Amino acid sequence: MDVVRLTTPLTEEKARSLRIGDRVLLTGTIYAARDAAHKRMVEALERGEALPVDLRHQIIYYVGPSPAKPGQVIGAAGPTTAGRMDRYAPRLMELGLTGMIGKGNRAQCVKDAMIRYGTVYLAATGGAGALLARCIRSYAVLAYADLGPEALAAMDVVDFPAVVVGDCEGGELYVEGPKPYVAEMPELV
């Protein structure tokens, strides 16, 4: 399978062209934010306030990086479990968010919103945070600095590897991926 090279911003058209199983290399600016930052963003929206960044055609990486060692831009930057953001993600997709990077399954409300708003869900390899950090060229906190590694930050990435695990058509790699193995070895079920 070929690798899809994507440069941000991620338009809805680009997002809708991706399918589960596509291997992606991302280059450009992506945002880092975990559950505490997501909670603050949604609370701000509920109060009628603007967000610190325009999320239209953007990607959020669910990451809380470890501190950078001397001479490094960032410490280990592995994905966190996406389910922690499920209560907030549909609201951000409504604002034009077109990509999310994390690990693990998503709630049905998120999957429905992905179809409705043209958003893809990408997985980065858990446990490979030190390797993923090599693809991050800069890291700058934009808002909620008091949250430490959970703050909203901008990251410039080059060839950041991910796999499409949820597409805009309702495809789910976590469901479809195991099927060939289960068909050959039903005792796994």
C-alpha positions in Angstrom: 0.0 0.0 0.0 1.3 3.4 -0.9 1.9 6.2 1.6 -0.2 9.3 1.4 1.7 12.5 1.9 -0.4 15.2 3.4 0.5 18.8 4.1 -1.6 20.8 6.5 -4.1 22.4 6.4 -6.2 19.3 6.0 -9.2 20.4 3.8 -12.4 18.5 4.1 -11.9 17.3 0.5 -8.5 15.8 1.5 -10.0 14.2 4.6 -12.9 12.7 2.7 -10.5 11.1 0.2 -8.8 9.0 2.9 -9.8 5.5 3.7 -9.1 3.2 6.6 -5.7 1.5 6.3 -4.2 4.4 4.5 -0.7 5.1 5.8 -0.1 8.8 6.1 2.9 11.1 6.5 1.9 14.5 7.8 3.9 17.7 7.3 2.9 21.1 8.5 1.3 22.5 11.7 -0.8 20.3 13.9 -2.2 21.1 17.3 -1.5 19.2 20.5 -4.2 19.1 23.1 -5.5 16.5 25.7 -8.7 16.3 27.7 -8.1 19.2 30.0 -7.5 21.6 27.0 -10.5 20.1 25.2 -12.7 20.8 28.2 -11.6 24.4 28.4 -12.2 24.9 24.7 -15.7 23.5 24.9 -16.5 25.5 28.0 -15.3 28.7 26.3 -17.6 27.9 23.3 -20.5 27.4 25.7 -19.8 30.9 27.2 -19.8 32.3 23.7 -16.1 33.0 23.6 -13.8 32.5 20.7 -11.2 29.7 20.8 -7.5 30.6 21.0 -7.0 29.0 17.5 -9.2 28.6 14.4 -9.8 24.8 14.1 -11.1 24.9 10.5 -9.1 22.4 8.4 -6.8 21.6 11.3 -5.6 18.4 13.0 -5.4 17.9 16.8 -3.0 15.3 18.2 -4.0 13.9 21.5 -0.6 14.1 23.2 0.9 15.3 26.4 4.6 15.3 25.7 7.2 14.7 28.3 9.7 17.5 29.0 12.4 18.1 26.4 15.9 17.2 27.3 18.7 19.8 26.5 19.0 20.2 22.8 15.6 18.7 22.0 12.5 20.4 20.8 10.2 18.1 22.7 10.4 14.9 24.9 8.6 11.7 24.1 5.3 12.5 22.2 3.2 9.4 22.0 -0.6 9.4 21.5 -3.0 9.2 24.4 -6.3 7.3 24.4 -8.7 9.2 22.2 -11.8 8.2 24.2 -10.9 10.9 26.7 -11.8 13.5 24.1 -15.0 11.9 22.9 -17.4 14.2 24.8 -15.7 17.2 23.3 -14.7 16.1 19.8 -18.1 16.5 18.0 -18.3 20.2 19.1 -14.9 20.9 17.6 -15.7 19.0 14.4 -18.7 21.3 14.1 -16.2 24.2 13.9 -14.3 22.5 11.0 -11.8 20.3 12.7 -10.8 17.7 10.0 -8.4 15.4 11.7 -7.7 13.8 15.0 -4.7 11.7 16.0 -4.7 9.4 19.0 -5.1 5.7 19.8 -8.0 3.4 20.6 -11.7 3.2 19.7 -14.1 6.2 19.5 -17.6 6.6 20.8 -20.6 6.4 18.4 -21.3 10.1 18.7 -17.7 10.8 17.4 -18.1 8.4 14.5 -21.4 9.9 13.5 -19.9 13.4 13.7 -16.9 12.3 11.6 -19.3 11.3 8.8 -21.4 14.5 9.1 -18.4 16.9 9.2 -15.8 15.2 7.1 -13.3 14.4 9.8 -10.8 11.5 9.9 -9.3 9.8 12.9 -5.7 8.8 12.6 -3.7 6.5 14.9 -0.1 7.1 15.9 1.8 4.1 17.3 1.5 3.9 21.1 4.8 3.3 22.9 6.8 5.0 20.1 6.7 8.5 21.6 10.5 9.0 21.4 10.5 8.0 17.7 7.5 10.2 17.0 9.2 13.2 18.7 11.9 13.0 15.9 9.2 14.2 13.5 8.4 17.3 15.5 10.4 20.4 14.6 8.9 22.9 16.9 6.5 23.0 19.9 4.9 26.2 21.1 2.2 26.5 23.8 -0.6 28.7 22.6 -3.1 28.6 25.4 -3.8 27.1 28.8 -0.1 27.0 29.8 -1.1 26.2 33.4 -2.1 22.7 32.2 1.5 21.8 31.5 1.8 19.0 29.0 -2.0 19.1 28.5 -1.9 22.7 27.2 -3.0 23.7 23.7 0.2 23.9 21.6 1.2 24.2 17.9 3.6 21.6 16.6 5.4 21.8 13.2 5.9 18.2 12.0 7.7 16.7 9.1 6.7 13.2 7.8 4.8 12.4 11.0 3.5 8.8 10.5 -0.1 7.8 11.2 -2.7 5.3 9.9 -6.3 6.1 9.1 -8.3 4.1 11.6 -11.6 6.0 11.1 -12.7 7.5 7.8 -15.5 9.9 6.7 -17.5 7.0 5.3 -17.9 5.2 8.6 -15.0 2.8 8.1 -13.3 1.5 11.2 -9.9 -0.2 11.0 -10.3 -1.5 14.6 -13.4 -3.4 13.4 -12.3 -4.3 9.8 -8.7 -5.1 10.6 -9.2 -8.2 12.7 -11.8 -9.8 10.4 -9.4 -11.8 8.2 -7.7 -13.3 11.2 -11.0 -14.1 13.0 -12.2 -15.8 9.8 -9.2 -18.1 9.8 -9.1 -18.6 13.6 -12.6 -18.4 15.0 -11.3 -19.6 18.4 -10.0 -16.0 18.9 -13.5 -14.7 19.2 
